[in-house]
Amino acid sequence: MGDLHDLTALEQGELVRRREVSPLELVGHYLERADRLDSVGAFVTLTPERARDRAAALAPGESPLSGVPTAIKDLNLTAGVRTTFGSEAFRDFVPDISDGVTLAIEAAGMVSLGKTSTPEFGSPCYTEPAVAPPAVTPYDRSRMAGGSSGGAAAAVAAGLVPVAQGSDGGGSIRIPASCCGLVGLKPSRGRISGHPMYGDPVGLATAGSLARTVRDAAALLDVLAGRRPGDPFWAPPPDASFLAACDREPGRLRIARFVEPVIADVAVDPECVTAWEDTSRLLESLGHDVVDIAVPLPRDAVPVFETCWSVLTALSVVPPEREHLLRPLTRWLTERGRAVSGPEFGLAIGAMRRFAATALTALAPYDAVLTPTVATPPLPVGALRDDDDPAADFAAQKDYTPWTSAWNVTGMPAVSLPLHWTDAGLPVGVMLAARPAEEELLLSLAAQVETSAPWSDRRPPGW
């Protein structure tokens, strides 16, 4: 059978179901690895006693991931567990309640080992918080894991947990997936509840999955998905389950593609273009029609997105006496957000809805859309961060991630797949998106791609 961490999350869940391995054994295995091997900046807080107690008390569950270890991003409220939001201003904060994501993970019988690292309030696309070491890709520990779900991605890629939840407001699941050689799934708007905080009135952000396989990502989506009373919007449930969609053939699809950056004038690294071209040929070999299209979102949408993003940053409730602890980028974005009036913010939300509607209408004839995930392979730690010039920092982030935020604007589901590797062994993701609420089709296509070009044999140094 090999080591437990060589198995997929679903295979580990099956062993628990058959009582060949106990949840306590799995938790012990992964806690030992996290304690010994977390040179990737995966965890901000480990909770070994809490994890062991929960594993020992678990009753058999219906979820295929019941008894499987995981971790919770440090943006998600977890009752009784330090939750810093990646910020020095909340270094010692311990919430009294858990949010909907944490509750869903617990209800499925999964066991969290602790909190995974995130940058301050999940804003940057790199994970270099003041409260923890930088999160790095295990394929080269001098290079970033991406952000803002960098700790979660590093944990899964290094084999410290088999699957993990992340969140994505502008690419924060898909960017780390590309950097760490993982599947990163951002679901449709309204697929996963924002209970109880509902802190994103714009509708950009959602929780989602980071996994080594498409099936594991789908199984975690089954855990996380579903509406709660009070949700302002929601996506319709799947016909059966998202995991079942992975076992269905997608049929012959019409797939749009473009490589031109959406939000920045930046040269795309040849490795990322090669990944996109190779994936196009793979999709054609699978019988799909791949069609070149123009970028569906105009550049006029960029300042509108930035206005909304800065206001969302300004909505973070930081005690005035602790604002001096915030990072320069956060302070800069907060100042921008506070300078936006209420009517200006309302107009920006309306404009973004109209930009999204135009893009969705243009993409309606296509079953999926193919782009690169990021513009270059993983960069060295610190390459994007610029505390002396936050505006330059923000611009560098846009250059690195010129496609991902488009699907947050439209609310479409999107997945980054680890389909390319540089000669130096660095992972490069490729992104597929689908119409809103069509995760089943997206997962069916992604599973077909994985079967045709499997990546499961890839292991980072130190695995």
C-alpha positions as CSV (number, residue, x, y, z in Angstrom):
1,M,0.0,0.0,0.0
2,G,2.9,2.4,0.6
3,D,2.8,5.2,3.1
4,L,-0.5,6.7,4.0
5,H,0.3,10.1,2.6
6,D,0.9,8.4,-0.8
7,L,-2.8,7.7,-1.0
8,T,-5.5,10.1,-2.2
9,A,-7.8,11.6,0.3
10,L,-10.6,9.4,-1.0
11,E,-8.5,6.3,-0.7
12,Q,-7.7,7.2,2.9
13,G,-11.4,7.8,3.5
14,E,-12.2,4.3,2.1
15,L,-9.6,2.8,4.5
16,V,-11.4,4.5,7.4
17,R,-14.8,3.3,6.1
18,R,-13.5,-0.3,5.9
19,R,-11.9,0.1,9.4
20,E,-8.5,-0.8,8.0
21,V,-7.1,2.5,9.3
22,S,-8.6,4.7,12.1
23,P,-9.0,8.4,12.0
24,L,-6.6,8.6,15.0
25,E,-3.9,6.7,13.0
26,L,-4.3,9.1,10.1
27,V,-4.1,12.1,12.4
28,G,-1.0,10.8,14.1
29,H,0.6,10.2,10.7
30,Y,0.0,13.7,9.5
31,L,0.8,15.5,12.7
32,E,4.2,13.7,12.8
33,R,4.8,14.9,9.2
34,A,3.6,18.5,9.9
35,D,5.9,18.6,13.0
36,R,8.9,17.2,11.1
37,L,8.5,18.5,7.5
38,D,6.8,21.9,7.7
39,S,9.7,23.8,6.1
40,V,7.2,25.2,3.6
41,G,5.4,27.7,5.8
42,A,2.1,25.7,5.7
43,F,0.8,26.2,9.2
44,V,0.3,29.2,11.4
45,T,-1.2,27.2,14.3
46,L,-1.2,23.4,14.9
47,T,-3.8,21.9,17.2
48,P,-2.6,18.4,17.9
49,E,-4.5,17.7,21.1
50,R,-7.7,19.0,19.7
51,A,-7.2,16.9,16.5
52,R,-6.4,13.7,18.4
53,D,-9.4,14.1,20.7
54,R,-11.7,14.7,17.8
55,A,-10.3,11.8,15.8
56,A,-10.7,9.4,18.8
57,A,-14.3,10.5,19.3
58,L,-15.5,10.2,15.7
59,A,-18.3,8.0,14.8
60,P,-18.6,6.5,11.3
61,G,-19.9,9.1,8.8
62,E,-21.5,9.1,5.4
63,S,-19.0,11.5,3.7
64,P,-16.3,9.7,1.6
65,L,-13.9,12.0,3.5
66,S,-15.1,11.1,7.0
67,G,-12.1,10.6,9.2
68,V,-9.7,12.2,6.8
69,P,-7.3,14.9,8.1
70,T,-7.4,18.4,6.7
71,A,-6.7,22.0,7.8
72,I,-8.6,25.3,7.8
73,K,-7.4,28.5,6.3
74,D,-6.4,31.2,8.8
75,L,-9.1,33.5,7.4
76,N,-11.9,31.2,8.5
77,L,-13.4,31.5,12.0
78,T,-12.7,28.4,14.1
79,A,-14.2,28.5,17.6
80,G,-11.6,28.1,20.3
81,V,-8.6,28.2,17.9
82,R,-6.4,31.1,17.3
83,T,-7.4,32.8,14.0
84,T,-5.0,35.6,13.0
85,F,-6.3,36.5,9.5
86,G,-2.6,36.6,8.6
87,S,-2.3,39.9,10.5
88,E,-0.2,41.1,13.4
89,A,-3.2,43.1,14.5
90,F,-5.0,39.8,15.3
91,R,-2.0,37.7,16.4
92,D,-3.8,36.5,19.6
93,F,-7.4,36.5,18.4
94,V,-9.5,33.4,19.4
95,P,-13.1,33.5,18.0
96,D,-16.1,32.2,19.9
97,I,-17.8,30.9,16.8
98,S,-17.0,28.9,13.7
99,D,-18.0,30.0,10.2
100,G,-20.0,27.9,7.7
101,V,-16.9,26.4,6.1
102,T,-15.5,25.2,9.4
103,L,-18.9,23.8,10.4
104,A,-19.2,22.0,7.1
105,I,-15.8,20.3,7.5
106,E,-16.6,19.2,11.0
107,A,-20.1,17.9,10.0
108,A,-18.5,15.7,7.3
109,G,-16.3,14.0,10.0
110,M,-13.0,15.5,8.7
111,V,-10.4,16.4,11.3
112,S,-8.5,19.7,11.1
113,L,-4.9,19.7,12.3
114,G,-4.8,23.5,12.6
115,K,-4.8,26.8,10.6
116,T,-3.0,27.2,7.3
117,S,-1.1,30.4,6.5
118,T,-2.5,33.3,4.6
119,P,-1.3,36.9,3.9
120,E,-2.9,39.8,5.8
121,F,-6.7,39.5,5.3
122,G,-6.1,37.3,2.3
123,S,-5.3,40.2,0.0
124,P,-2.0,39.6,-1.8
125,C,-1.3,36.7,-4.2
126,Y,1.7,35.8,-2.2
127,T,1.7,34.4,1.4
128,E,4.3,36.3,3.5
129,P,2.5,37.2,6.7
130,A,4.0,38.9,9.7
131,V,2.7,36.1,12.0
132,A,4.4,33.2,10.2
133,P,7.3,32.3,7.8
134,P,6.6,32.7,4.1
135,A,4.7,29.8,2.4
136,V,6.8,28.3,-0.3
137,T,6.3,25.7,-3.0
138,P,7.8,22.4,-2.0
139,Y,9.2,22.0,-5.5
140,D,11.7,24.9,-4.7
141,R,11.6,26.2,-1.2
142,S,13.2,29.5,-2.3
143,R,10.0,30.3,-4.4
144,M,6.6,31.3,-3.3
145,A,3.6,29.1,-2.8
146,G,1.3,31.8,-4.1
147,G,-1.6,33.3,-2.2
148,S,-3.7,33.9,-0.5
149,S,-4.3,30.2,0.2
150,G,-0.5,29.6,0.1
151,G,-0.3,27.7,3.4
152,A,-3.1,25.4,2.4
153,A,-1.5,24.6,-1.0
154,A,1.9,24.1,0.6
155,A,0.4,21.7,3.1
156,V,-1.2,19.6,0.5
157,A,1.7,19.7,-1.9
158,A,4.2,18.7,0.8
159,G,2.0,15.8,2.0
160,L,1.2,17.4,5.4
161,V,-2.6,17.0,4.8
162,P,-4.2,15.1,1.9
163,V,-6.7,17.9,1.0
164,A,-7.4,21.4,2.2
165,Q,-9.9,24.2,1.9
166,G,-8.9,27.6,0.6
167,S,-10.7,30.8,-0.4
168,D,-10.6,32.8,-3.6
169,G,-11.5,36.4,-4.2
170,G,-9.3,37.1,-7.2
171,G,-7.4,33.8,-7.8
172,S,-6.4,32.9,-4.2
173,I,-7.0,29.1,-4.7
174,R,-5.9,28.8,-8.3
175,I,-2.7,30.8,-8.0
176,P,-1.3,28.6,-5.2
177,A,-2.5,25.5,-7.0
178,S,-0.4,26.6,-10.0
179,C,2.7,27.3,-7.8
180,C,2.4,24.1,-5.9
181,G,1.4,21.6,-8.7
182,L,-2.1,21.0,-7.4
183,V,-5.8,21.0,-8.5
184,G,-7.3,24.3,-7.3
185,L,-11.1,24.6,-7.7
186,K,-13.0,27.9,-7.3
187,P,-16.7,27.2,-7.3
188,S,-19.5,29.3,-8.6
189,R,-20.8,32.4,-6.7
190,G,-23.3,31.2,-4.1
191,R,-22.1,27.5,-4.2
192,I,-20.7,27.7,-0.7
193,S,-22.2,29.7,2.1
194,G,-20.5,32.8,3.6
195,H,-22.3,32.2,6.9
196,P,-22.3,33.9,9.4
197,M,-20.2,37.0,8.5
198,Y,-21.3,37.6,4.8
199,G,-18.3,39.9,4.7
200,D,-18.2,40.2,0.9
201,P,-21.1,42.3,-0.4
202,V,-19.6,42.3,-3.9
203,G,-19.7,38.6,-4.4
204,L,-16.1,38.1,-5.5
205,A,-14.9,35.6,-2.9
206,T,-15.8,32.0,-2.2
207,A,-14.3,29.0,-0.4
208,G,-13.0,26.0,-2.5
209,S,-10.7,23.0,-2.8
210,L,-7.0,22.4,-3.0
211,A,-6.1,18.8,-3.8
212,R,-3.8,16.5,-5.6
213,T,-6.5,15.0,-7.8
214,V,-9.7,16.2,-9.4
215,R,-11.7,13.6,-7.6
216,D,-10.4,14.7,-4.2
217,A,-11.2,18.3,-5.1
218,A,-14.7,17.3,-6.1
219,A,-15.2,15.3,-2.8
220,L,-14.2,18.3,-0.8
221,L,-16.6,20.5,-2.8
222,D,-19.4,18.1,-1.8
223,V,-18.4,18.7,1.8
224,L,-18.4,22.5,1.5
225,A,-21.3,23.1,-0.8
226,G,-24.8,24.0,0.2
227,R,-26.9,26.9,1.3
228,R,-27.7,28.1,4.8
229,P,-30.7,30.1,5.9
230,G,-29.9,33.7,5.4
231,D,-27.6,33.3,2.4
232,P,-28.1,36.2,0.0
233,F,-27.6,34.0,-3.1
234,W,-27.0,30.4,-3.9
235,A,-26.3,28.0,-6.7
236,P,-28.6,25.0,-7.4
237,P,-27.4,21.7,-6.0
238,P,-25.8,19.0,-8.3
239,D,-27.9,16.2,-9.8
240,A,-26.1,13.7,-7.7
241,S,-22.8,14.8,-6.3
242,F,-19.8,16.6,-7.6
243,L,-17.7,13.5,-7.1
244,A,-20.1,11.5,-9.3
245,A,-19.6,14.1,-12.1
246,C,-15.9,13.0,-12.3
247,D,-17.0,9.6,-13.5
248,R,-19.1,10.9,-16.4
249,E,-17.8,11.6,-19.8
250,P,-18.2,15.3,-20.7
251,G,-19.2,14.7,-24.3
252,R,-17.9,16.8,-27.1
253,L,-17.5,20.3,-25.9
254,R,-16.9,23.7,-27.5
255,I,-14.0,25.3,-25.6
256,A,-13.0,29.0,-26.0
257,R,-9.5,30.0,-25.4
258,F,-7.4,33.2,-25.1
259,V,-4.0,34.0,-23.8
260,E,-4.0,37.8,-23.9
261,P,-3.8,39.1,-20.3
262,V,-7.1,40.6,-19.0
263,I,-6.0,43.1,-16.4
264,A,-2.4,44.0,-17.2
265,D,-0.1,44.7,-20.1
266,V,2.5,42.0,-19.4
267,A,4.6,39.6,-21.4
268,V,3.5,36.0,-20.6
269,D,6.4,33.6,-19.8
270,P,7.0,31.1,-22.7
271,E,6.5,28.2,-20.2
272,C,2.9,29.4,-19.5
273,V,2.2,29.8,-23.1
274,T,3.5,26.4,-23.9
275,A,1.3,24.9,-21.1
276,W,-1.7,26.6,-22.6
277,E,-0.9,25.5,-26.2
278,D,-0.2,21.9,-25.1
279,T,-3.5,21.8,-23.2
280,S,-5.3,23.1,-26.3
281,R,-3.9,20.3,-28.3
282,L,-4.8,17.8,-25.6
283,L,-8.4,19.0,-25.6
284,E,-8.6,18.7,-29.3
285,S,-7.2,15.2,-29.2
286,L,-10.0,14.3,-26.7
287,G,-12.5,15.4,-29.4
288,H,-13.3,18.9,-28.2
289,D,-13.6,21.9,-30.5
290,V,-11.1,24.6,-29.3
291,V,-11.9,28.1,-30.6
292,D,-9.9,31.3,-30.3
293,I,-11.8,34.3,-28.9
294,A,-11.2,37.9,-27.9
295,V,-10.8,38.7,-24.2
296,P,-14.4,38.9,-22.9
297,L,-13.7,41.6,-20.2
298,P,-12.6,45.1,-21.3
299,R,-9.8,47.0,-19.6
300,D,-12.4,49.4,-18.4
301,A,-13.4,46.8,-15.8
302,V,-10.0,46.9,-14.1
303,P,-10.4,50.2,-12.1
304,V,-13.9,49.1,-11.2
305,F,-12.6,45.8,-9.8
306,E,-9.8,47.7,-7.9
307,T,-12.4,50.1,-6.4
308,C,-14.4,47.1,-5.1
309,W,-11.2,45.3,-3.9
310,S,-10.0,48.3,-1.9
311,V,-13.4,48.8,-0.3
312,L,-13.5,45.2,0.8
313,T,-10.0,45.6,2.4
314,A,-11.3,48.7,4.2
315,L,-14.2,46.7,5.6
316,S,-11.8,44.6,7.7
317,V,-12.7,45.5,11.3
318,V,-9.3,46.5,12.9
319,P,-9.3,48.3,16.2
320,P,-8.0,51.8,15.6
321,E,-5.3,51.3,18.2
322,R,-3.9,48.4,16.2
323,E,-4.0,49.8,12.7
324,H,-0.3,50.7,13.0
325,L,0.4,47.0,13.0
326,L,-1.0,46.6,9.5
327,R,1.2,45.9,6.5
328,P,1.9,48.8,4.1
329,L,-0.1,47.2,1.3
330,T,-3.1,46.8,3.6
331,R,-2.9,50.4,4.8
332,W,-2.6,51.6,1.3
333,L,-5.6,49.6,0.1
334,T,-7.6,50.6,3.2
335,E,-6.9,54.3,2.5
336,R,-8.0,53.8,-1.1
337,G,-11.2,52.1,0.1
338,R,-12.0,54.7,2.7
339,A,-11.7,57.4,0.0
340,V,-14.6,55.8,-1.9
341,S,-18.0,57.2,-1.1
342,G,-21.1,55.1,-0.6
343,P,-22.6,56.1,-3.9
344,E,-19.3,55.5,-5.7
345,F,-19.1,52.0,-4.2
346,G,-22.7,51.3,-5.3
347,L,-22.0,52.5,-8.8
348,A,-18.9,50.4,-8.9
349,I,-20.8,47.3,-7.9
350,G,-23.4,48.0,-10.6
351,A,-20.7,48.6,-13.2
352,M,-19.0,45.3,-12.3
353,R,-22.3,43.5,-12.6
354,R,-22.8,44.9,-16.1
355,F,-19.2,44.0,-17.2
356,A,-19.9,40.5,-15.9
357,A,-23.2,40.2,-17.8
358,T,-21.5,41.3,-21.0
359,A,-18.7,38.7,-20.5
360,L,-21.2,35.9,-19.6
361,T,-23.2,36.7,-22.7
362,A,-20.1,36.6,-24.9
363,L,-19.1,33.2,-23.4
364,A,-22.5,31.6,-23.4
365,P,-22.0,29.7,-26.6
366,Y,-19.0,27.9,-25.1
367,D,-18.9,25.0,-22.6
368,A,-15.6,26.0,-21.1
369,V,-12.8,28.6,-21.4
370,L,-9.1,27.9,-21.4
371,T,-6.4,30.4,-20.3
372,P,-3.1,30.2,-18.4
373,T,-3.4,30.4,-14.6
374,V,-0.6,32.8,-14.0
375,A,1.9,34.7,-16.2
376,T,5.1,33.1,-14.9
377,P,6.2,30.0,-13.0
378,P,6.6,30.4,-9.2
379,L,8.7,33.5,-8.4
380,P,11.3,33.8,-5.6
381,V,9.9,34.8,-2.2
382,G,9.7,38.5,-1.9
383,A,9.7,39.1,-5.7
384,L,6.3,40.7,-5.6
385,R,6.1,42.3,-2.2
386,D,7.2,45.9,-1.9
387,D,6.6,47.4,1.5
388,D,8.3,50.7,0.4
389,D,5.9,51.1,-2.6
390,P,2.5,49.4,-2.1
391,A,1.3,50.7,-5.4
392,A,4.2,48.9,-7.2
393,D,3.4,45.8,-5.1
394,F,-0.2,45.8,-6.2
395,A,0.8,46.4,-9.9
396,A,3.3,43.5,-9.7
397,Q,0.5,41.2,-8.4
398,K,-1.7,42.2,-11.4
399,D,1.1,41.4,-13.8
400,Y,1.6,38.0,-12.2
401,T,-2.1,37.1,-12.2
402,P,-3.7,38.7,-15.2
403,W,-6.5,36.1,-15.8
404,T,-7.8,34.7,-12.5
405,S,-9.9,37.6,-11.2
406,A,-12.0,37.6,-14.4
407,W,-13.9,34.6,-13.1
408,N,-14.4,36.1,-9.7
409,V,-16.1,39.1,-11.5
410,T,-18.4,36.8,-13.5
411,G,-18.9,34.3,-10.7
412,M,-18.0,31.4,-13.0
413,P,-16.4,28.2,-11.6
414,A,-12.8,27.7,-12.5
415,V,-10.1,25.2,-11.9
416,S,-6.3,25.3,-12.2
417,L,-4.8,21.9,-13.3
418,P,-1.1,21.0,-13.0
419,L,-0.4,20.1,-16.6
420,H,3.0,21.5,-17.2
421,W,6.4,21.5,-15.5
422,T,9.5,23.5,-16.4
423,D,12.9,21.8,-17.1
424,A,13.8,23.0,-13.6
425,G,10.9,21.0,-12.1
426,L,8.6,23.9,-11.3
427,P,4.9,23.4,-11.7
428,V,2.8,25.5,-14.1
429,G,-1.0,25.5,-14.0
430,V,-3.5,25.9,-16.8
431,M,-7.0,27.2,-16.0
432,L,-10.4,26.0,-17.3
433,A,-13.6,27.9,-16.5
434,A,-17.3,27.0,-17.1
435,R,-20.7,28.7,-17.1
436,P,-22.1,29.6,-13.7
437,A,-23.3,26.7,-11.6
438,E,-21.8,24.2,-14.1
439,E,-19.2,22.7,-11.8
440,E,-20.4,19.2,-12.8
441,L,-19.4,19.8,-16.4
442,L,-16.1,21.4,-15.4
443,L,-15.2,18.5,-13.1
444,S,-16.1,16.0,-15.7
445,L,-13.8,17.7,-18.2
446,A,-11.0,18.2,-15.7
447,A,-11.2,14.5,-14.7
448,Q,-11.1,13.5,-18.4
449,V,-8.0,15.7,-18.8
450,E,-6.4,14.2,-15.7
451,T,-7.0,10.6,-17.0
452,S,-5.4,11.6,-20.4
453,A,-2.4,13.4,-18.9
454,P,-2.0,12.2,-15.3
455,W,0.2,14.1,-12.8
456,S,-0.2,11.9,-9.8
457,D,3.4,10.6,-10.1
458,R,4.8,14.0,-9.4
459,R,6.3,14.4,-5.9
460,P,8.3,17.3,-4.5
461,P,11.7,16.9,-2.8
462,G,11.2,15.7,0.8
463,W,7.9,13.9,0.1
